[in-house]
Amino acid sequence: MANFNVATGKIVSPSIGPSRAEADFTAHIDRTIETDPDAGWIFVADQLDTHVSARLVELIARRYGIEEISGSRARAGS
């Protein structure tokens, strides 16, 4: 997995591993944000399940101090 910075043309924080599961993608995004936490990141991804997971939403909410998460998982209480 890699992120392409369109402004610089450089690859940011590539990840290579044995799988590309939800946890792998979430960790990849977390490591990428960590390279510059104040950058105001915008990620563009397709609708693959790992790219729209509850785990990813929870990571972003935690990182940016969002206390209430709406959506079907939040309503289900999990």
N, C-alpha and C positions, 0 to 999 in steps of 0.2 A: 504494500500500500504506500502511496506517496501523495503528497500535496504539491500542486504546482502554483507558485506565486506568479500571478499574471503580470504584476507590476515589474518584477525583476527577471522573470523567465527562469527562476531557479526552483529546484525541487527542495521541499522543506520536510524534514523529519521523516524520511522513508522508514518503513517497517517491513521486515522480512521474517516470516515464521512458518510453522508447519500447518497453520490453519488461518482462515479468515472469518472466524465466527464473531458473534456479537461482542464478546468480551475482548477479542483482538482489536476490532474496529474502535471500540470505546477507549481502550488503552492507547491506540494510535492517535486518536483525536486529543486525548488528555496530554500525551507527550508533545504533540504539535502545539497546543495552546501554551504549554509550559515553556516553549522556546521564546515566547514573547507574550506574557499574560495580559498586557495592556494594549495589544494590537487591535482589538475590535475585529476578531476573526469572522470571516464569512466563508462557509464551506458549501460547495455545490456537489451534490451526490444524487445518484438515482434512487429509486424507491425500493431497493433491495432491503429485505427485513433487517439486516444488520445495520443499515444506515438510518433506520427510523425506529430503533428499539427504545423501550422504556429505560433500559440501562443508560443509554446515551442521553436521554432527556434528564434523567436523574443526575448524571455527571454535570451537565451544563447548569442545571438548577443549583447544585451544590457550589460550583465554581463562582457563580454570579449572584449568590445570596437570594435565590428565589425560593421562598418557603412553601408556597402552595402550588402544586402541580395539578392541572386539570386533565381530563382525558379518561378513557375507559379503565385503565389500570388504577388510577387514583380513586375513581368511584367504586371500584371493586374492593378497595381496601388492601391491595397487595403491595 
